[in-house]
Amino acid sequence: MIWQSIVFILYYVIVIAAVIHVVMDNRQPVKTMAWAMVIIFFPVVGIIAYVVLGVNTRRERMVSQRSMDQLTKRSMLEFVEQHDLQLPEAYKPVIDLFVIQSFSLPFNNNKVDVLNDGYAFFPALLRDIASARSHIHIDIYIFEEDALGLLIADALIAKAREGVEVRVVFDDVGCWGVKSRFFERMRDEGIEVVPFLPVRFPTFARKVNYRNHRKIFVVDGRVGYIGGMNIALRYVKGRNGRGWRDTMLRIEGLAVYSLQRAFLIDWYFVDRTLLSDRKYYPPTSSNVPSASPLLQTVTSAPLAVYPEIMQGYVRVILSAKHYIYIETPYFLPTDAVFFALKTAAASGVEVRVLVPRKTDGWFVEWGSRSYLREAQEAGIVISLYDEAFLHSKMLVCDDSICTCGSTNIDFRSFENNFEANVFCYGEDLAVRMKQLFLHDASSSVPLSSLRERMQPGFFVRLGESLTRLLSPLL
């Protein structure tokens, strides 16, 4: 019995130490309280969860300033020449925010195609891969070993055999289920394949919570893609009997330089190889539409001083005059974003949020339910997309600005993940994105029409509230 008492006392000493560690980390109070509750009310499991998922990584620079200079000022800027660059006065504060925070430059002279499902995206990607003559760069969260993954791997191997440089960064946790032989086959054929923050002991706890969720593709420095799709068959066929709705942007023009820069910084981070040759920033075609949008690629990371993409969302939302339309698979907003959305709605701005009726995870779905109901009650129009699983991540505002990328409206995307979005300034593209949103909204069900969601019973509401308490940790 004595040893049991010793174990009991030792455990509670560990619990108290863990709670003190959480408190002294000085993170947001809501997140501090959530972790304290997990540690106290979930014996052993709570301690393990905090060690694995809750310990903050040391806020160090991801890339040294000298390397940043070489990757940006001494390479990209040396090759970039922009004529007649005019910044829209209404969104100059947003543009300046990104330039000041992370040297994310705006680029003109671009052509953008909006691809809204896998049947449009993957054939286009394969055509561009087939046309590659210099290099192919892929920065991806999931690269699945299924029929589609094997097809793209074969296409990359074919180009590597032709002498094309092929580099792939994949997220180690996102590809946990992928056997190493899949990537070794590509390496054997001359493709450089590197995992992002591989999760190994003893650094397991420091890395597992901070993942590269970006989806960036660059071919020859002339064509780039960014959006929400990974490389997996479900992004074409869907799963569980439901289709898949997503959004990718195919970009030609100067803005591809910024996608290239984002990849090369990630490549330096994982491989410690500086790539700054002129061939990665080739001259671009001047054949662009007259309504060419101004584009700005913005990345955010948990190692950064400020969450740049979240700052951008808040700045755009609070500057809205007429409407804000958002598509996101998950709605677990940070306090800053949620307050901005409710403030905009209270100011007479039309705020609409479109989410899937059925998500791909019950815990996240239940965690978001009370947020959605609260948003509806605050004047934000919530609609549930019912035609397929909605994985699209985009925002459009006032027919003048839109953004698309890998960022969800949740704590993990805004604070823990390495994400990438392109912010687009220009009426033509904003209107196209608005029309896409309205088309999706026509296949949705208003949350206000679902009595069981707006007026749930006591135990359902209790379950929603308990999962909401843990939403900052999801």
C-alpha positions in Angstrom: 0.0 0.0 0.0 2.9 2.3 0.7 4.2 2.1 -2.9 0.6 3.0 -4.1 0.6 6.1 -2.0 4.0 7.0 -3.3 2.8 6.6 -6.9 -0.3 8.6 -6.1 1.6 11.5 -4.6 4.2 11.4 -7.4 1.5 11.6 -10.0 -0.2 14.6 -8.4 3.2 16.4 -8.1 3.6 15.8 -11.9 0.0 17.2 -12.4 0.7 20.3 -10.4 4.0 20.8 -12.2 2.3 20.4 -15.6 -0.4 22.9 -14.7 2.2 25.4 -13.5 4.1 24.9 -16.7 0.9 25.7 -18.7 0.2 28.8 -16.7 3.7 30.1 -16.9 3.8 29.6 -20.7 1.6 32.8 -20.9 -0.5 31.6 -23.8 -4.1 32.7 -24.4 -6.2 32.3 -21.2 -8.7 30.1 -23.0 -6.0 27.7 -24.2 -4.4 27.7 -20.7 -7.7 26.8 -19.1 -8.4 24.1 -21.7 -5.0 22.4 -21.1 -5.3 22.7 -17.3 -8.7 21.0 -17.5 -7.4 18.2 -19.7 -4.4 17.6 -17.3 -6.6 17.6 -14.2 -9.7 15.7 -15.3 -8.1 13.1 -17.6 -5.7 11.1 -15.4 -2.5 10.0 -17.2 -4.0 10.6 -20.6 -4.1 14.3 -20.0 -0.4 14.4 -19.0 0.5 12.4 -22.1 -1.6 14.6 -24.4 0.0 17.8 -23.0 3.5 16.4 -23.4 2.8 15.3 -27.0 0.6 18.1 -28.2 0.7 21.0 -25.8 4.3 21.9 -25.1 5.2 25.0 -27.0 8.2 24.7 -29.3 10.9 27.2 -28.7 10.2 30.4 -30.8 13.4 30.4 -32.8 13.9 31.7 -36.4 13.0 29.0 -38.9 15.6 30.4 -41.3 18.5 32.7 -40.4 18.3 36.3 -41.7 21.4 35.8 -43.8 19.7 32.8 -45.6 16.5 34.8 -46.0 18.5 37.5 -47.7 20.0 35.0 -50.1 16.7 33.4 -50.8 14.9 36.7 -51.3 16.8 39.9 -51.6 19.8 38.3 -53.4 17.8 36.0 -55.6 14.1 36.7 -56.2 14.4 40.5 -56.1 17.5 40.5 -58.3 15.4 38.9 -61.1 12.1 40.6 -60.6 11.1 43.7 -62.5 7.6 45.0 -62.1 6.2 47.7 -64.3 3.3 50.0 -63.4 2.8 48.3 -60.0 -0.2 50.0 -58.5 -1.5 49.0 -55.1 -5.3 49.4 -54.5 -5.6 52.1 -51.9 -8.4 50.4 -50.0 -6.2 47.4 -49.3 -2.8 49.0 -49.0 -2.9 48.5 -45.2 -3.4 44.7 -45.7 -0.6 44.6 -48.3 1.7 46.6 -46.2 1.0 44.3 -43.2 2.2 41.2 -45.0 5.3 43.1 -46.5 6.3 44.3 -43.1 5.6 41.1 -41.2 7.2 38.6 -43.5 8.5 40.4 -46.6 5.6 38.9 -48.6 5.6 41.0 -51.8 2.7 41.7 -54.0 3.0 40.8 -57.7 1.1 42.0 -60.8 0.8 40.5 -64.3 -0.8 37.2 -63.4 -3.3 34.8 -64.9 -5.4 32.7 -62.4 -7.6 29.7 -63.1 -9.9 28.5 -60.4 -10.2 24.7 -60.1 -13.0 23.5 -57.9 -12.5 19.7 -57.8 -10.0 17.0 -58.3 -11.2 16.2 -61.8 -10.1 19.7 -62.8 -7.0 20.0 -60.7 -5.1 16.7 -61.2 -5.3 16.5 -65.0 -4.0 20.1 -65.2 -1.2 19.3 -62.7 -0.2 16.2 -64.7 -0.1 18.3 -68.0 2.1 20.8 -66.4 4.4 18.1 -64.9 4.7 16.6 -68.4 5.7 19.9 -69.8 8.5 20.5 -67.2 12.0 21.2 -68.6 13.9 22.5 -65.6 12.4 21.7 -62.2 9.3 20.6 -60.3 8.8 21.6 -56.7 6.1 20.1 -54.4 5.3 21.1 -50.8 2.5 18.9 -49.6 0.8 17.7 -46.4 -0.4 14.3 -47.7 1.1 12.2 -50.5 -0.9 9.0 -50.4 0.3 5.7 -51.8 -2.9 5.0 -53.7 -3.8 4.9 -57.4 -3.5 8.7 -57.8 -0.4 9.0 -55.7 1.3 6.2 -57.7 0.2 8.0 -61.0 1.8 11.3 -59.9 4.9 9.5 -58.5 5.3 7.8 -61.9 5.0 11.1 -63.7 7.6 12.7 -61.5 9.9 9.7 -62.0 9.6 10.0 -65.7 10.6 13.7 -65.6 13.5 12.9 -63.2 14.8 10.4 -65.8 14.7 13.2 -68.4 17.1 15.2 -66.2 14.4 17.5 -64.6 15.1 18.5 -61.0 12.3 17.1 -58.8 12.0 18.0 -55.2 9.2 17.0 -52.8 8.6 18.1 -49.2 6.0 16.0 -47.5 4.7 16.3 -43.9 5.9 13.4 -41.7 2.7 13.2 -39.7 0.4 13.7 -42.7 2.1 10.7 -44.3 2.3 8.5 -41.2 0.3 5.8 -43.0 2.5 5.8 -46.1 5.1 3.1 -46.2 8.7 4.3 -46.6 9.1 2.2 -49.8 6.9 4.6 -51.6 9.3 7.5 -51.1 12.4 5.4 -51.4 11.3 4.4 -54.9 11.2 8.0 -55.9 14.6 8.7 -54.2 16.1 5.7 -56.1 15.0 7.4 -59.4 16.8 10.6 -58.5 13.9 12.6 -56.9 14.9 14.5 -53.8 12.2 13.7 -51.2 12.4 15.1 -47.7 10.0 14.8 -44.7 9.0 18.0 -42.9 9.9 17.8 -39.2 10.1 14.0 -38.9 8.7 12.9 -35.6 11.2 10.7 -33.8 12.1 10.2 -30.2 13.3 12.0 -28.1 12.1 15.1 -30.0 8.6 13.6 -30.5 6.8 16.0 -28.2 8.5 19.1 -29.6 7.6 18.4 -33.2 4.3 16.4 -33.5 2.1 19.4 -32.9 3.6 21.6 -35.6 2.9 20.4 -39.0 3.4 21.6 -42.6 -0.2 21.9 -43.9 0.8 23.8 -47.1 -0.1 22.7 -50.6 2.2 24.4 -53.1 3.2 23.1 -56.6 5.7 25.0 -58.8 6.7 23.9 -62.3 9.7 25.5 -64.0 9.1 28.7 -62.0 6.4 29.6 -64.6 3.3 27.8 -63.3 2.2 27.4 -59.7 -0.7 25.9 -57.7 -2.0 26.7 -54.2 -5.1 25.7 -52.4 -6.6 22.9 -50.3 -5.9 19.7 -52.2 -3.4 17.0 -51.2 -2.3 14.1 -53.4 -4.8 11.4 -52.6 -7.5 9.6 -54.5 -10.2 10.9 -52.1 -9.7 14.4 -53.4 -11.1 13.1 -56.7 -13.6 10.5 -55.7 -14.4 11.5 -52.1 -15.0 8.9 -49.5 -17.8 7.3 -47.4 -20.1 7.6 -50.4 -19.8 11.4 -50.6 -17.9 13.4 -53.2 -15.2 16.0 -52.5 -15.5 19.8 -53.1 -12.2 21.7 -52.9 -10.5 24.8 -54.4 -7.1 25.2 -56.1 -5.7 28.2 -57.9 -3.5 27.7 -61.0 -1.2 30.7 -61.4 0.9 32.0 -64.2 2.9 35.2 -64.0 5.1 37.0 -61.6 3.3 35.7 -58.5 4.8 32.3 -59.2 8.0 33.8 -57.8 6.4 34.1 -54.4 5.2 30.5 -54.5 8.7 29.5 -55.4 10.2 31.6 -52.6 7.8 29.8 -50.1 9.0 26.4 -51.3 12.7 27.3 -51.3 12.5 28.6 -47.7 10.8 25.3 -46.7 13.4 23.4 -48.7 16.2 25.2 -46.9 14.4 24.4 -43.6 14.3 20.7 -44.2 17.4 20.1 -46.3 19.7 23.0 -45.4 20.4 23.6 -49.1 20.2 27.2 -50.5 18.7 27.3 -54.0 18.9 30.8 -55.4 19.8 30.3 -59.0 18.3 32.4 -61.8 16.6 29.4 -63.3 14.2 29.2 -60.4 13.0 32.7 -61.3 12.8 32.7 -65.1 11.4 35.6 -67.1 7.6 35.4 -67.3 5.3 35.9 -70.2 3.9 39.3 -70.7 0.7 37.8 -72.2 -1.7 38.3 -69.3 -5.3 39.3 -69.2 -6.2 43.0 -69.0 -8.0 42.3 -65.7 -4.8 40.8 -64.2 -5.1 40.4 -60.4 -2.5 41.6 -58.0 -1.4 38.5 -55.9 0.4 38.2 -52.6 1.5 34.8 -51.2 1.5 34.8 -47.4 2.8 32.0 -45.2 2.4 31.6 -41.5 4.1 29.3 -39.0 4.1 28.6 -35.2 7.7 29.8 -35.1 6.8 33.3 -36.4 6.4 36.2 -34.0 2.8 36.9 -35.2 0.2 34.7 -37.0 0.3 36.5 -40.3 -2.6 34.8 -42.1 -4.9 35.3 -39.1 -3.9 38.9 -38.9 -4.7 39.2 -42.6 -8.2 37.7 -42.1 -9.0 40.0 -39.2 -7.8 43.1 -41.2 -9.9 42.1 -44.3 -13.0 41.3 -42.2 -12.9 44.6 -40.3 -12.4 46.6 -43.6 -15.4 45.0 -45.2 -18.2 47.4 -46.4 -20.7 45.1 -48.1 -20.1 41.4 -47.7 -17.8 38.6 -46.5 -18.3 35.1 -47.8 -16.2 32.2 -46.3 -15.9 28.6 -47.1 -14.1 26.3 -44.6 -14.3 22.6 -43.7 -13.9 23.4 -40.0 -15.3 26.3 -38.0 -13.4 26.6 -34.7 -12.4 30.3 -34.8 -9.9 32.0 -32.6 -11.3 34.8 -30.4 -9.8 37.5 -32.7 -11.4 36.1 -35.9 -14.8 35.3 -34.3 -15.0 38.8 -32.7 -14.1 40.4 -36.1 -16.8 38.4 -37.9 -19.5 39.3 -35.3 -18.4 42.9 -35.3 -18.8 43.0 -39.1 -22.2 41.4 -39.0 -23.3 43.9 -36.3 -22.1 46.7 -38.5 -24.5 45.7 -41.3 -22.0 43.8 -43.4 -23.5 40.6 -44.9 -21.4 37.8 -43.4 -22.0 34.3 -44.7 -20.1 31.1 -43.7 -20.4 27.8 -45.6 -19.3 24.6 -43.9 -19.9 20.9 -44.7 -23.1 19.4 -43.2 -21.0 16.3 -42.4 -17.3 16.7 -41.5 -14.6 14.0 -41.6 -14.3 13.9 -37.8 -17.1 13.7 -35.2 -15.0 15.4 -32.5 -14.3 18.5 -34.7 -17.9 18.5 -35.9 -19.3 18.6 -32.3 -16.7 21.1 -31.2 -17.8 23.5 -34.0 -21.6 23.2 -33.4 -21.9 25.7 -30.6 -19.7 28.1 -32.5 -21.9 27.9 -35.6 -25.1 28.4 -33.5 -23.6 31.4 -31.8 -22.5 32.8 -35.1 -26.0 32.4 -36.5 -27.5 34.1 -33.5 -25.0 37.0 -33.9 -26.4 37.7 -37.4 -23.9 35.6 -39.4 -25.6 33.4 -42.0 -24.5 29.8 -41.6 -25.1 27.3 -44.4 -24.3 23.6 -44.4 -23.0 22.2 -47.8 -24.9 19.0 -48.5 -23.7 17.9 -51.9 -20.3 16.6 -50.9 -17.6 17.0 -48.3 -16.6 20.7 -48.5 -12.8 21.0 -48.0 -12.5 24.4 -49.7 -10.7 27.2 -47.8 -11.5 30.6 -49.2 -12.7 34.1 -48.3 -14.1 36.7 -50.7 -14.9 40.3 -49.7 -16.7 43.3 -51.5 -15.9 42.2 -55.1 -12.3 43.3 -54.6 -10.3 40.9 -52.5 -10.2 37.2 -52.0 -7.9 34.6 -50.5 -7.5 30.9 -51.0 -5.0 28.4 -49.7 -4.5 25.7 -47.0 -5.8 27.7 -44.0 -8.9 26.5 -42.1 -10.9 28.7 -39.8 -9.6 27.0 -36.7 -7.0 27.3 -33.9 -4.7 24.7 -35.5 -4.4 26.4 -38.8 -4.0 29.9 -37.4 -1.6 29.1 -34.5 0.0 25.6 -34.9 0.4 24.7 -38.6 2.7 25.9 -41.3 0.2 27.3 -43.8 0.1 29.2 -47.1 -2.5 31.4 -48.7 -2.6 33.7 -51.7 -4.3 37.0 -51.2 -5.8 38.3 -54.5 -6.6 42.0 -55.1 -8.8 42.7 -58.2 -12.5 42.6 -59.1 -12.4 39.9 -61.8 -11.0 37.1 -59.6 -13.0 38.2 -56.6 -16.3 38.1 -58.6 -15.4 34.6 -59.9 -14.8 33.4 -56.3 -18.0 35.0 -55.2 -19.9 33.2 -57.9 -18.3 29.9 -56.9 -19.4 30.5 -53.3 -23.0 31.4 -54.4 -23.1 28.2 -56.5 -22.0 26.1 -53.5 -24.5 27.9 -51.3 -27.3 26.9 -53.6 -26.5 23.2 -52.7 -26.6 23.9 -49.0 -29.1 23.8 -46.1 -29.5 26.9 -43.8 -28.5 26.1 -40.3 -31.5 28.1 -39.1 -33.9 25.6 -40.7 -32.5 22.7 -38.7 -34.4 22.7 -35.4 -32.3 19.9 -33.9 -29.1 22.0 -34.4 -30.6 25.3 -33.3 -32.5 23.9 -30.3 -30.6 20.8 -29.2 -31.6 18.8 -26.1 -29.8 19.2 -22.8 -27.4 16.2 -23.2 -26.6 17.2 -26.8 -25.9 20.8 -25.7 -23.7 19.5 -22.9 -21.7 17.3 -25.3 -21.3 20.3 -27.6 -20.1 22.5 -24.7 -17.6 20.0 -23.5 -16.1 19.5 -26.9 -16.0 23.3 -27.4 -13.9 23.6 -24.2 -11.3 21.5 -26.0 -11.5 23.4 -29.3 -8.4 25.4 -28.7 -6.5 22.2 -28.6 -7.9 20.6 -31.8 
